[in-house]
Structures are given as structure tokens and as C-alpha cells.
Amino acid sequence: MELIKKLYRNSSEFFNKNVEISGWIRTIRDSKSFGFIEIKDGSFFKNLQIVRDEKEVTNFQEVIKLSNPFQ
């Protein structure tokens, strides 16, 4: 598992690779065919933004509920 700080400081090391992270979902923005998830792990002042494509993430409606457990 990688820290967001390491991803920012050594980004070329992770280019075109799958990376496992852990943190808190800060925001989720969604549209019909794509969306954005921002995650913070406390290791860096910037959040990590993940761009979601509906073809790649088939369970995105479940992921949206992670940011608001009362849905």
C-alpha cells in the first residue's frame, strides 16, 4: 500500500501501474459516463484525484455511498 505523498513525489515510478492506497473519501463528483473521487490519507497536503470511467468501475453507485453512510 502506497502513501499519497510518495505517489506525488515519485510519480514516474507509478506511471501505468496499478496502485493500492488507503484513505478517506473527501469528495465524489459524478456524471453519466465518468466521475471523480478525491482521497486523502493524511500524508500529504494534496488529495489524490481518481478519474472514474463507467466502463472500468461497474459498481460506482456502491462507491458513491461510501462517502455518505446515511444514503
PDB file of N, CA, C, O and CB in Angstrom:
ATOM      1  N   MET A   1       0.847  -1.166   0.000  1.00  0.00           N
ATOM      2  CA  MET A   1       0.000   0.000   0.000  1.00  0.00           C
ATOM      3  C   MET A   1       0.900   1.239   0.000  1.00  0.00           C
ATOM      4  O   MET A   1       1.866   1.320   0.759  1.00  0.00           O
ATOM      5  CB  MET A   1      -0.968  -0.008   1.223  1.00  0.00           C
ATOM      6  N   GLU A   2       0.569   2.190  -0.853  1.00  0.00           N
ATOM      7  CA  GLU A   2       1.400   3.384  -1.016  1.00  0.00           C
ATOM      8  C   GLU A   2       0.763   4.606  -0.359  1.00  0.00           C
ATOM      9  O   GLU A   2      -0.461   4.711  -0.271  1.00  0.00           O
ATOM     10  CB  GLU A   2       1.644   3.659  -2.497  1.00  0.00           C
ATOM     11  N   LEU A   3       1.604   5.519   0.097  1.00  0.00           N
ATOM     12  CA  LEU A   3       1.136   6.797   0.614  1.00  0.00           C
ATOM     13  C   LEU A   3       0.959   7.784  -0.529  1.00  0.00           C
ATOM     14  O   LEU A   3       1.704   7.751  -1.508  1.00  0.00           O
ATOM     15  CB  LEU A   3       2.114   7.355   1.663  1.00  0.00           C
ATOM     16  N   ILE A   4      -0.020   8.651  -0.402  1.00  0.00           N
ATOM     17  CA  ILE A   4      -0.258   9.666  -1.428  1.00  0.00           C
ATOM     18  C   ILE A   4       0.977  10.545  -1.599  1.00  0.00           C
ATOM     19  O   ILE A   4       1.296  10.947  -2.718  1.00  0.00           O
ATOM     20  CB  ILE A   4      -1.484  10.529  -1.066  1.00  0.00           C
ATOM     21  N   LYS A   5       1.666  10.845  -0.519  1.00  0.00           N
ATOM     22  CA  LYS A   5       2.895  11.652  -0.583  1.00  0.00           C
ATOM     23  C   LYS A   5       3.904  11.006  -1.529  1.00  0.00           C
ATOM     24  O   LYS A   5       4.529  11.700  -2.331  1.00  0.00           O
ATOM     25  CB  LYS A   5       3.516  11.821   0.829  1.00  0.00           C
ATOM     26  N   LYS A   6       4.068   9.702  -1.445  1.00  0.00           N
ATOM     27  CA  LYS A   6       5.024   9.001  -2.302  1.00  0.00           C
ATOM     28  C   LYS A   6       4.573   9.032  -3.765  1.00  0.00           C
ATOM     29  O   LYS A   6       5.400   9.137  -4.670  1.00  0.00           O
ATOM     30  CB  LYS A   6       5.198   7.548  -1.831  1.00  0.00           C
ATOM     31  N   LEU A   7       3.262   8.938  -3.991  1.00  0.00           N
ATOM     32  CA  LEU A   7       2.751   8.999  -5.368  1.00  0.00           C
ATOM     33  C   LEU A   7       3.053  10.339  -6.011  1.00  0.00           C
ATOM     34  O   LEU A   7       3.418  10.390  -7.186  1.00  0.00           O
ATOM     35  CB  LEU A   7       1.245   8.742  -5.392  1.00  0.00           C
ATOM     36  N   TYR A   8       2.906  11.438  -5.256  1.00  0.00           N
ATOM     37  CA  TYR A   8       3.207  12.769  -5.790  1.00  0.00           C
ATOM     38  C   TYR A   8       4.709  12.977  -5.987  1.00  0.00           C
ATOM     39  O   TYR A   8       5.124  13.534  -7.003  1.00  0.00           O
ATOM     40  CB  TYR A   8       2.654  13.845  -4.858  1.00  0.00           C
ATOM     41  N   ARG A   9       5.511  12.546  -5.046  1.00  0.00           N
ATOM     42  CA  ARG A   9       6.952  12.810  -5.111  1.00  0.00           C
ATOM     43  C   ARG A   9       7.682  11.916  -6.109  1.00  0.00           C
ATOM     44  O   ARG A   9       8.717  12.308  -6.648  1.00  0.00           O
ATOM     45  CB  ARG A   9       7.564  12.633  -3.744  1.00  0.00           C
ATOM     46  N   ASN A  10       7.154  10.718  -6.359  1.00  0.00           N
ATOM     47  CA  ASN A  10       7.809   9.771  -7.265  1.00  0.00           C
ATOM     48  C   ASN A  10       6.829   9.292  -8.340  1.00  0.00           C
ATOM     49  O   ASN A  10       6.730   8.094  -8.603  1.00  0.00           O
ATOM     50  CB  ASN A  10       8.370   8.563  -6.473  1.00  0.00           C
ATOM     51  N   SER A  11       6.121  10.212  -8.950  1.00  0.00           N
ATOM     52  CA  SER A  11       5.034   9.841  -9.860  1.00  0.00           C
ATOM     53  C   SER A  11       5.500   8.984 -11.038  1.00  0.00           C
ATOM     54  O   SER A  11       4.761   8.102 -11.475  1.00  0.00           O
ATOM     55  CB  SER A  11       4.364  11.088 -10.383  1.00  0.00           C
ATOM     56  N   SER A  12       6.689   9.215 -11.558  1.00  0.00           N
ATOM     57  CA  SER A  12       7.150   8.425 -12.708  1.00  0.00           C
ATOM     58  C   SER A  12       7.310   6.947 -12.350  1.00  0.00           C
ATOM     59  O   SER A  12       7.188   6.085 -13.221  1.00  0.00           O
ATOM     60  CB  SER A  12       8.482   8.978 -13.231  1.00  0.00           C
ATOM     61  N   GLU A  13       7.577   6.649 -11.096  1.00  0.00           N
ATOM     62  CA  GLU A  13       7.723   5.267 -10.645  1.00  0.00           C
ATOM     63  C   GLU A  13       6.403   4.490 -10.751  1.00  0.00           C
ATOM     64  O   GLU A  13       6.406   3.265 -10.865  1.00  0.00           O
ATOM     65  CB  GLU A  13       8.230   5.240  -9.201  1.00  0.00           C
ATOM     66  N   PHE A  14       5.282   5.209 -10.715  1.00  0.00           N
ATOM     67  CA  PHE A  14       3.976   4.556 -10.691  1.00  0.00           C
ATOM     68  C   PHE A  14       3.198   4.683 -11.995  1.00  0.00           C
ATOM     69  O   PHE A  14       2.062   4.219 -12.085  1.00  0.00           O
ATOM     70  CB  PHE A  14       3.160   5.119  -9.579  1.00  0.00           C
ATOM     71  N   PHE A  15       3.792   5.301 -12.994  1.00  0.00           N
ATOM     72  CA  PHE A  15       3.110   5.541 -14.264  1.00  0.00           C
ATOM     73  C   PHE A  15       2.691   4.218 -14.909  1.00  0.00           C
ATOM     74  O   PHE A  15       3.503   3.302 -15.040  1.00  0.00           O
ATOM     75  CB  PHE A  15       4.018   6.338 -15.221  1.00  0.00           C
ATOM     76  N   ASN A  16       1.418   4.122 -15.311  1.00  0.00           N
ATOM     77  CA  ASN A  16       0.834   2.940 -15.953  1.00  0.00           C
ATOM     78  C   ASN A  16       0.891   1.684 -15.083  1.00  0.00           C
ATOM     79  O   ASN A  16       0.995   0.574 -15.605  1.00  0.00           O
ATOM     80  CB  ASN A  16       1.540   2.672 -17.253  1.00  0.00           C
ATOM     81  N   LYS A  17       0.824   1.852 -13.775  1.00  0.00           N
ATOM     82  CA  LYS A  17       0.804   0.715 -12.850  1.00  0.00           C
ATOM     83  C   LYS A  17      -0.427   0.798 -11.965  1.00  0.00           C
ATOM     84  O   LYS A  17      -0.921   1.889 -11.680  1.00  0.00           O
ATOM     85  CB  LYS A  17       2.090   0.676 -11.988  1.00  0.00           C
ATOM     86  N   ASN A  18      -0.914  -0.336 -11.536  1.00  0.00           N
ATOM     87  CA  ASN A  18      -1.977  -0.364 -10.533  1.00  0.00           C
ATOM     88  C   ASN A  18      -1.363  -0.088  -9.179  1.00  0.00           C
ATOM     89  O   ASN A  18      -0.310  -0.627  -8.839  1.00  0.00           O
ATOM     90  CB  ASN A  18      -2.730  -1.728 -10.534  1.00  0.00           C
ATOM     91  N   VAL A  19      -2.032   0.762  -8.403  1.00  0.00           N
ATOM     92  CA  VAL A  19      -1.525   1.158  -7.098  1.00  0.00           C
ATOM     93  C   VAL A  19      -2.642   0.999  -6.077  1.00  0.00           C
ATOM     94  O   VAL A  19      -3.781   1.388  -6.335  1.00  0.00           O
ATOM     95  CB  VAL A  19      -0.989   2.620  -7.120  1.00  0.00           C
ATOM     96  N   GLU A  20      -2.325   0.433  -4.927  1.00  0.00           N
ATOM     97  CA  GLU A  20      -3.289   0.298  -3.840  1.00  0.00           C
ATOM     98  C   GLU A  20      -3.023   1.390  -2.813  1.00  0.00           C
ATOM     99  O   GLU A  20      -1.896   1.567  -2.350  1.00  0.00           O
ATOM    100  CB  GLU A  20      -3.207  -1.116  -3.185  1.00  0.00           C
ATOM    101  N   ILE A  21      -4.089   2.125  -2.462  1.00  0.00           N
ATOM    102  CA  ILE A  21      -3.982   3.181  -1.464  1.00  0.00           C
ATOM    103  C   ILE A  21      -5.063   2.978  -0.411  1.00  0.00           C
ATOM    104  O   ILE A  21      -5.985   2.182  -0.586  1.00  0.00           O
ATOM    105  CB  ILE A  21      -4.103   4.584  -2.119  1.00  0.00           C
ATOM    106  N   SER A  22      -4.930   3.704   0.665  1.00  0.00           N
ATOM    107  CA  SER A  22      -5.923   3.670   1.734  1.00  0.00           C
ATOM    108  C   SER A  22      -6.093   5.097   2.238  1.00  0.00           C
ATOM    109  O   SER A  22      -5.117   5.833   2.374  1.00  0.00           O
ATOM    110  CB  SER A  22      -5.497   2.694   2.899  1.00  0.00           C
ATOM    111  N   GLY A  23      -7.336   5.485   2.514  1.00  0.00           N
ATOM    112  CA  GLY A  23      -7.564   6.840   2.995  1.00  0.00           C
ATOM    113  C   GLY A  23      -9.037   7.130   3.151  1.00  0.00           C
ATOM    114  O   GLY A  23      -9.868   6.223   3.205  1.00  0.00           O
ATOM    115  N   TRP A  24      -9.351   8.430   3.224  1.00  0.00           N
ATOM    116  CA  TRP A  24     -10.723   8.890   3.407  1.00  0.00           C
ATOM    117  C   TRP A  24     -11.211   9.523   2.129  1.00  0.00           C
ATOM    118  O   TRP A  24     -10.484  10.286   1.492  1.00  0.00           O
ATOM    119  CB  TRP A  24     -10.828   9.882   4.578  1.00  0.00           C
ATOM    120  N   ILE A  25     -12.435   9.215   1.748  1.00  0.00           N
ATOM    121  CA  ILE A  25     -13.035   9.871   0.589  1.00  0.00           C
ATOM    122  C   ILE A  25     -13.432  11.271   1.008  1.00  0.00           C
ATOM    123  O   ILE A  25     -14.213  11.449   1.943  1.00  0.00           O
ATOM    124  CB  ILE A  25     -14.266   9.071   0.042  1.00  0.00           C
ATOM    125  N   ARG A  26     -12.894  12.266   0.314  1.00  0.00           N
ATOM    126  CA  ARG A  26     -13.203  13.668   0.617  1.00  0.00           C
ATOM    127  C   ARG A  26     -14.392  14.155  -0.210  1.00  0.00           C
ATOM    128  O   ARG A  26     -15.315  14.772   0.322  1.00  0.00           O
ATOM    129  CB  ARG A  26     -11.973  14.560   0.351  1.00  0.00           C
ATOM    130  N   THR A  27     -14.364  13.875  -1.506  1.00  0.00           N
ATOM    131  CA  THR A  27     -15.472  14.278  -2.375  1.00  0.00           C
ATOM    132  C   THR A  27     -15.650  13.256  -3.484  1.00  0.00           C
ATOM    133  O   THR A  27     -14.709  12.569  -3.883  1.00  0.00           O
ATOM    134  CB  THR A  27     -15.227  15.687  -2.971  1.00  0.00           C
ATOM    135  N   ILE A  28     -16.877  13.175  -3.971  1.00  0.00           N
ATOM    136  CA  ILE A  28     -17.190  12.383  -5.158  1.00  0.00           C
ATOM    137  C   ILE A  28     -18.041  13.257  -6.065  1.00  0.00           C
ATOM    138  O   ILE A  28     -19.060  13.801  -5.640  1.00  0.00           O
ATOM    139  CB  ILE A  28     -17.931  11.039  -4.790  1.00  0.00           C
ATOM    140  N   ARG A  29     -17.617  13.387  -7.317  1.00  0.00           N
ATOM    141  CA  ARG A  29     -18.403  14.110  -8.318  1.00  0.00           C
ATOM    142  C   ARG A  29     -18.698  13.119  -9.435  1.00  0.00           C
ATOM    143  O   ARG A  29     -17.806  12.417  -9.910  1.00  0.00           O
ATOM    144  CB  ARG A  29     -17.642  15.395  -8.861  1.00  0.00           C
ATOM    145  N   ASP A  30     -19.953  13.074  -9.844  1.00  0.00           N
ATOM    146  CA  ASP A  30     -20.373  12.046 -10.783  1.00  0.00           C
ATOM    147  C   ASP A  30     -21.145  12.641 -11.940  1.00  0.00           C
ATOM    148  O   ASP A  30     -21.912  13.588 -11.766  1.00  0.00           O
ATOM    149  CB  ASP A  30     -21.212  11.002 -10.082  1.00  0.00           C
ATOM    150  N   SER A  31     -20.942  12.085 -13.121  1.00  0.00           N
ATOM    151  CA  SER A  31     -21.783  12.386 -14.278  1.00  0.00           C
ATOM    152  C   SER A  31     -22.153  11.038 -14.899  1.00  0.00           C
ATOM    153  O   SER A  31     -21.851   9.991 -14.325  1.00  0.00           O
ATOM    154  CB  SER A  31     -21.042  13.340 -15.324  1.00  0.00           C
ATOM    155  N   LYS A  32     -22.782  11.054 -16.027  1.00  0.00           N
ATOM    156  CA  LYS A  32     -23.267   9.808 -16.607  1.00  0.00           C
ATOM    157  C   LYS A  32     -22.161   8.843 -17.014  1.00  0.00           C
ATOM    158  O   LYS A  32     -22.276   7.643 -16.769  1.00  0.00           O
ATOM    159  CB  LYS A  32     -24.110  10.110 -17.791  1.00  0.00           C
ATOM    160  N   SER A  33     -21.110   9.333 -17.620  1.00  0.00           N
ATOM    161  CA  SER A  33     -20.099   8.416 -18.140  1.00  0.00           C
ATOM    162  C   SER A  33     -18.761   8.458 -17.406  1.00  0.00           C
ATOM    163  O   SER A  33     -17.908   7.600 -17.635  1.00  0.00           O
ATOM    164  CB  SER A  33     -19.869   8.710 -19.572  1.00  0.00           C
ATOM    165  N   PHE A  34     -18.565   9.435 -16.532  1.00  0.00           N
ATOM    166  CA  PHE A  34     -17.314   9.489 -15.770  1.00  0.00           C
ATOM    167  C   PHE A  34     -17.566  10.194 -14.447  1.00  0.00           C
ATOM    168  O   PHE A  34     -18.629  10.774 -14.222  1.00  0.00           O
ATOM    169  CB  PHE A  34     -16.196  10.214 -16.574  1.00  0.00           C
ATOM    170  N   GLY A  35     -16.573  10.132 -13.585  1.00  0.00           N
ATOM    171  CA  GLY A  35     -16.682  10.789 -12.286  1.00  0.00           C
ATOM    172  C   GLY A  35     -15.309  10.967 -11.668  1.00  0.00           C
ATOM    173  O   GLY A  35     -14.310  10.478 -12.195  1.00  0.00           O
ATOM    174  N   PHE A  36     -15.266  11.671 -10.549  1.00  0.00           N
ATOM    175  CA  PHE A  36     -14.020  11.949  -9.852  1.00  0.00           C
ATOM    176  C   PHE A  36     -14.173  11.586  -8.380  1.00  0.00           C
ATOM    177  O   PHE A  36     -15.202  11.873  -7.768  1.00  0.00           O
ATOM    178  CB  PHE A  36     -13.615  13.434 -10.013  1.00  0.00           C
ATOM    179  N   ILE A  37     -13.160  10.961  -7.820  1.00  0.00           N
ATOM    180  CA  ILE A  37     -13.124  10.647  -6.396  1.00  0.00           C
ATOM    181  C   ILE A  37     -11.844  11.264  -5.847  1.00  0.00           C
ATOM    182  O   ILE A  37     -10.759  11.019  -6.377  1.00  0.00           O
ATOM    183  CB  ILE A  37     -13.183   9.084  -6.131  1.00  0.00           C
ATOM    184  N   GLU A  38     -11.963  12.062  -4.788  1.00  0.00           N
ATOM    185  CA  GLU A  38     -10.777  12.618  -4.130  1.00  0.00           C
ATOM    186  C   GLU A  38     -10.573  11.894  -2.807  1.00  0.00           C
ATOM    187  O   GLU A  38     -11.492  11.771  -1.998  1.00  0.00           O
ATOM    188  CB  GLU A  38     -10.919  14.161  -3.905  1.00  0.00           C
ATOM    189  N   ILE A  39      -9.339  11.415  -2.605  1.00  0.00           N
ATOM    190  CA  ILE A  39      -8.998  10.642  -1.411  1.00  0.00           C
ATOM    191  C   ILE A  39      -7.841  11.321  -0.690  1.00  0.00           C
ATOM    192  O   ILE A  39      -6.906  11.814  -1.320  1.00  0.00           O
ATOM    193  CB  ILE A  39      -8.633   9.175  -1.779  1.00  0.00           C
ATOM    194  N   LYS A  40      -7.912  11.340   0.631  1.00  0.00           N
ATOM    195  CA  LYS A  40      -6.857  11.912   1.481  1.00  0.00           C
ATOM    196  C   LYS A  40      -6.404  10.828   2.457  1.00  0.00           C
ATOM    197  O   LYS A  40      -7.226  10.096   3.008  1.00  0.00           O
ATOM    198  CB  LYS A  40      -7.365  13.199   2.255  1.00  0.00           C
ATOM    199  N   ASP A  41      -5.095  10.732   2.663  1.00  0.00           N
ATOM    200  CA  ASP A  41      -4.595   9.765   3.642  1.00  0.00           C
ATOM    201  C   ASP A  41      -3.825  10.410   4.793  1.00  0.00           C
ATOM    202  O   ASP A  41      -3.344   9.709   5.684  1.00  0.00           O
ATOM    203  CB  ASP A  41      -3.711   8.764   2.955  1.00  0.00           C
ATOM    204  N   GLY A  42      -3.703  11.742   4.782  1.00  0.00           N
ATOM    205  CA  GLY A  42      -3.015  12.448   5.858  1.00  0.00           C
ATOM    206  C   GLY A  42      -1.512  12.564   5.674  1.00  0.00           C
ATOM    207  O   GLY A  42      -0.843  13.193   6.494  1.00  0.00           O
ATOM    208  N   SER A  43      -0.960  11.969   4.611  1.00  0.00           N
ATOM    209  CA  SER A  43       0.486  12.011   4.418  1.00  0.00           C
ATOM    210  C   SER A  43       0.946  13.213   3.595  1.00  0.00           C
ATOM    211  O   SER A  43       2.141  13.503   3.532  1.00  0.00           O
ATOM    212  CB  SER A  43       0.944  10.743   3.751  1.00  0.00           C
ATOM    213  N   PHE A  44      -0.002  13.914   2.962  1.00  0.00           N
ATOM    214  CA  PHE A  44       0.357  14.999   2.046  1.00  0.00           C
ATOM    215  C   PHE A  44      -0.744  16.042   2.084  1.00  0.00           C
ATOM    216  O   PHE A  44      -1.891  15.719   2.393  1.00  0.00           O
ATOM    217  CB  PHE A  44       0.577  14.472   0.591  1.00  0.00           C
ATOM    218  N   PHE A  45      -0.414  17.286   1.773  1.00  0.00           N
ATOM    219  CA  PHE A  45      -1.426  18.342   1.837  1.00  0.00           C
ATOM    220  C   PHE A  45      -2.401  18.289   0.661  1.00  0.00           C
ATOM    221  O   PHE A  45      -3.489  18.856   0.752  1.00  0.00           O
ATOM    222  CB  PHE A  45      -0.752  19.699   1.878  1.00  0.00           C
ATOM    223  N   LYS A  46      -2.044  17.628  -0.434  1.00  0.00           N
ATOM    224  CA  LYS A  46      -2.944  17.474  -1.581  1.00  0.00           C
ATOM    225  C   LYS A  46      -3.705  16.159  -1.481  1.00  0.00           C
ATOM    226  O   LYS A  46      -3.210  15.176  -0.930  1.00  0.00           O
ATOM    227  CB  LYS A  46      -2.155  17.536  -2.907  1.00  0.00           C
ATOM    228  N   ASN A  47      -4.918  16.161  -2.024  1.00  0.00           N
ATOM    229  CA  ASN A  47      -5.689  14.927  -2.151  1.00  0.00           C
ATOM    230  C   ASN A  47      -5.272  14.226  -3.432  1.00  0.00           C
ATOM    231  O   ASN A  47      -4.707  14.844  -4.335  1.00  0.00           O
ATOM    232  CB  ASN A  47      -7.220  15.211  -2.145  1.00  0.00           C
ATOM    233  N   LEU A  48      -5.552  12.944  -3.505  1.00  0.00           N
ATOM    234  CA  LEU A  48      -5.347  12.182  -4.727  1.00  0.00           C
ATOM    235  C   LEU A  48      -6.671  12.137  -5.470  1.00  0.00           C
ATOM    236  O   LEU A  48      -7.686  11.736  -4.899  1.00  0.00           O
ATOM    237  CB  LEU A  48      -4.812  10.742  -4.427  1.00  0.00           C
ATOM    238  N   GLN A  49      -6.676  12.538  -6.723  1.00  0.00           N
ATOM    239  CA  GLN A  49      -7.902  12.508  -7.517  1.00  0.00           C
ATOM    240  C   GLN A  49      -7.879  11.294  -8.431  1.00  0.00           C
ATOM    241  O   GLN A  49      -6.921  11.071  -9.171  1.00  0.00           O
ATOM    242  CB  GLN A  49      -8.066  13.811  -8.341  1.00  0.00           C
ATOM    243  N   ILE A  50      -8.941  10.523  -8.365  1.00  0.00           N
ATOM    244  CA  ILE A  50      -9.107   9.353  -9.216  1.00  0.00           C
ATOM    245  C   ILE A  50     -10.199   9.677 -10.223  1.00  0.00           C
ATOM    246  O   ILE A  50     -11.288  10.113  -9.850  1.00  0.00           O
ATOM    247  CB  ILE A  50      -9.458   8.070  -8.380  1.00  0.00           C
ATOM    248  N   VAL A  51      -9.907   9.463 -11.490  1.00  0.00           N
ATOM    249  CA  VAL A  51     -10.908   9.672 -12.535  1.00  0.00           C
ATOM    250  C   VAL A  51     -11.543   8.323 -12.826  1.00  0.00           C
ATOM    251  O   VAL A  51     -10.857   7.341 -13.110  1.00  0.00           O
ATOM    252  CB  VAL A  51     -10.277  10.304 -13.834  1.00  0.00           C
ATOM    253  N   ARG A  52     -12.850   8.296 -12.753  1.00  0.00           N
ATOM    254  CA  ARG A  52     -13.605   7.061 -12.903  1.00  0.00           C
ATOM    255  C   ARG A  52     -14.281   7.038 -14.266  1.00  0.00           C
ATOM    256  O   ARG A  52     -14.946   7.999 -14.653  1.00  0.00           O
ATOM    257  CB  ARG A  52     -14.648   6.913 -11.774  1.00  0.00           C
ATOM    258  N   ASP A  53     -14.110   5.941 -14.991  1.00  0.00           N
ATOM    259  CA  ASP A  53     -14.778   5.713 -16.260  1.00  0.00           C
ATOM    260  C   ASP A  53     -15.829   4.636 -16.031  1.00  0.00           C
ATOM    261  O   ASP A  53     -15.527   3.609 -15.425  1.00  0.00           O
ATOM    262  CB  ASP A  53     -13.763   5.299 -17.383  1.00  0.00           C
ATOM    263  N   GLU A  54     -17.059   4.845 -16.502  1.00  0.00           N
ATOM    264  CA  GLU A  54     -18.131   3.893 -16.236  1.00  0.00           C
ATOM    265  C   GLU A  54     -17.818   2.498 -16.763  1.00  0.00           C
ATOM    266  O   GLU A  54     -18.346   1.513 -16.244  1.00  0.00           O
ATOM    267  CB  GLU A  54     -19.416   4.387 -16.846  1.00  0.00           C
ATOM    268  N   LYS A  55     -16.975   2.396 -17.776  1.00  0.00           N
ATOM    269  CA  LYS A  55     -16.618   1.093 -18.323  1.00  0.00           C
ATOM    270  C   LYS A  55     -15.661   0.337 -17.400  1.00  0.00           C
ATOM    271  O   LYS A  55     -15.627  -0.893 -17.412  1.00  0.00           O
ATOM    272  CB  LYS A  55     -15.992   1.258 -19.702  1.00  0.00           C
ATOM    273  N   GLU A  56     -14.890   1.064 -16.609  1.00  0.00           N
ATOM    274  CA  GLU A  56     -13.891   0.440 -15.745  1.00  0.00           C
ATOM    275  C   GLU A  56     -14.413   0.152 -14.345  1.00  0.00           C
ATOM    276  O   GLU A  56     -13.974  -0.809 -13.712  1.00  0.00           O
ATOM    277  CB  GLU A  56     -12.677   1.319 -15.653  1.00  0.00           C
ATOM    278  N   VAL A  57     -15.340   0.963 -13.851  1.00  0.00           N
ATOM    279  CA  VAL A  57     -15.872   0.792 -12.494  1.00  0.00           C
ATOM    280  C   VAL A  57     -17.366   0.524 -12.614  1.00  0.00           C
ATOM    281  O   VAL A  57     -18.168   1.448 -12.742  1.00  0.00           O
ATOM    282  CB  VAL A  57     -15.591   2.058 -11.593  1.00  0.00           C
ATOM    283  N   THR A  58     -17.721  -0.739 -12.571  1.00  0.00           N
ATOM    284  CA  THR A  58     -19.122  -1.101 -12.774  1.00  0.00           C
ATOM    285  C   THR A  58     -19.972  -0.917 -11.523  1.00  0.00           C
ATOM    286  O   THR A  58     -21.197  -0.859 -11.625  1.00  0.00           O
ATOM    287  CB  THR A  58     -19.217  -2.528 -13.236  1.00  0.00           C
ATOM    288  N   ASN A  59     -19.360  -0.824 -10.353  1.00  0.00           N
ATOM    289  CA  ASN A  59     -20.106  -0.690  -9.091  1.00  0.00           C
ATOM    290  C   ASN A  59     -20.019   0.727  -8.518  1.00  0.00           C
ATOM    291  O   ASN A  59     -20.012   0.900  -7.299  1.00  0.00           O
ATOM    292  CB  ASN A  59     -19.580  -1.694  -8.060  1.00  0.00           C
ATOM    293  N   PHE A  60     -19.953   1.734  -9.379  1.00  0.00           N
ATOM    294  CA  PHE A  60     -19.753   3.104  -8.909  1.00  0.00           C
ATOM    295  C   PHE A  60     -20.893   3.590  -8.024  1.00  0.00           C
ATOM    296  O   PHE A  60     -20.656   4.385  -7.114  1.00  0.00           O
ATOM    297  CB  PHE A  60     -19.597   4.036 -10.088  1.00  0.00           C
ATOM    298  N   GLN A  61     -22.115   3.141  -8.257  1.00  0.00           N
ATOM    299  CA  GLN A  61     -23.236   3.547  -7.403  1.00  0.00           C
ATOM    300  C   GLN A  61     -23.017   3.077  -5.967  1.00  0.00           C
ATOM    301  O   GLN A  61     -23.451   3.749  -5.031  1.00  0.00           O
ATOM    302  CB  GLN A  61     -24.565   2.984  -7.950  1.00  0.00           C
ATOM    303  N   GLU A  62     -22.361   1.953  -5.776  1.00  0.00           N
ATOM    304  CA  GLU A  62     -21.997   1.487  -4.429  1.00  0.00           C
ATOM    305  C   GLU A  62     -20.873   2.338  -3.843  1.00  0.00           C
ATOM    306  O   GLU A  62     -20.875   2.629  -2.647  1.00  0.00           O
ATOM    307  CB  GLU A  62     -21.570   0.004  -4.466  1.00  0.00           C
ATOM    308  N   VAL A  63     -19.928   2.732  -4.666  1.00  0.00           N
ATOM    309  CA  VAL A  63     -18.802   3.560  -4.219  1.00  0.00           C
ATOM    310  C   VAL A  63     -19.305   4.918  -3.739  1.00  0.00           C
ATOM    311  O   VAL A  63     -18.810   5.438  -2.739  1.00  0.00           O
ATOM    312  CB  VAL A  63     -17.767   3.742  -5.358  1.00  0.00           C
ATOM    313  N   ILE A  64     -20.273   5.497  -4.429  1.00  0.00           N
ATOM    314  CA  ILE A  64     -20.825   6.793  -4.037  1.00  0.00           C
ATOM    315  C   ILE A  64     -21.336   6.752  -2.599  1.00  0.00           C
ATOM    316  O   ILE A  64     -21.186   7.732  -1.869  1.00  0.00           O
ATOM    317  CB  ILE A  64     -21.957   7.205  -4.990  1.00  0.00           C
ATOM    318  N   LYS A  65     -21.921   5.666  -2.189  1.00  0.00           N
ATOM    319  CA  LYS A  65     -22.470   5.536  -0.841  1.00  0.00           C
ATOM    320  C   LYS A  65     -21.390   5.527   0.238  1.00  0.00           C
ATOM    321  O   LYS A  65     -21.685   5.788   1.405  1.00  0.00           O
ATOM    322  CB  LYS A  65     -23.291   4.272  -0.743  1.00  0.00           C
ATOM    323  N   LEU A  66     -20.142   5.232  -0.136  1.00  0.00           N
ATOM    324  CA  LEU A  66     -19.058   5.198   0.846  1.00  0.00           C
ATOM    325  C   LEU A  66     -18.777   6.571   1.439  1.00  0.00           C
ATOM    326  O   LEU A  66     -18.338   6.664   2.585  1.00  0.00           O
ATOM    327  CB  LEU A  66     -17.798   4.650   0.210  1.00  0.00           C
ATOM    328  N   SER A  67     -19.019   7.637   0.685  1.00  0.00           N
ATOM    329  CA  SER A  67     -18.741   8.972   1.195  1.00  0.00           C
ATOM    330  C   SER A  67     -19.866   9.486   2.090  1.00  0.00           C
ATOM    331  O   SER A  67     -19.663  10.433   2.851  1.00  0.00           O
ATOM    332  CB  SER A  67     -18.517   9.932   0.041  1.00  0.00           C
ATOM    333  N   ASN A  68     -21.039   8.883   2.012  1.00  0.00           N
ATOM    334  CA  ASN A  68     -22.171   9.283   2.845  1.00  0.00           C
ATOM    335  C   ASN A  68     -22.880   8.025   3.331  1.00  0.00           C
ATOM    336  O   ASN A  68     -23.749   7.499   2.636  1.00  0.00           O
ATOM    337  CB  ASN A  68     -23.153  10.214   2.060  1.00  0.00           C
ATOM    338  N   PRO A  69     -22.521   7.537   4.517  1.00  0.00           N
ATOM    339  CA  PRO A  69     -23.087   6.270   5.004  1.00  0.00           C
ATOM    340  C   PRO A  69     -24.578   6.333   5.286  1.00  0.00           C
ATOM    341  O   PRO A  69     -25.181   5.295   5.558  1.00  0.00           O
ATOM    342  CB  PRO A  69     -22.376   5.846   6.251  1.00  0.00           C
ATOM    343  N   PHE A  70     -25.202   7.514   5.233  1.00  0.00           N
ATOM    344  CA  PHE A  70     -26.611   7.628   5.536  1.00  0.00           C
ATOM    345  C   PHE A  70     -27.483   7.538   4.296  1.00  0.00           C
ATOM    346  O   PHE A  70     -28.697   7.715   4.397  1.00  0.00           O
ATOM    347  CB  PHE A  70     -26.874   8.913   6.246  1.00  0.00           C
ATOM    348  N   GLN A  71     -26.914   7.271   3.140  1.00  0.00           N
ATOM    349  CA  GLN A  71     -27.713   7.138   1.918  1.00  0.00           C
ATOM    350  C   GLN A  71     -28.376   5.783   1.878  1.00  0.00           C
ATOM    351  O   GLN A  71     -29.094   5.475   0.927  1.00  0.00           O
ATOM    352  CB  GLN A  71     -26.846   7.341   0.667  1.00  0.00           C
TER     353      GLN A  71
END
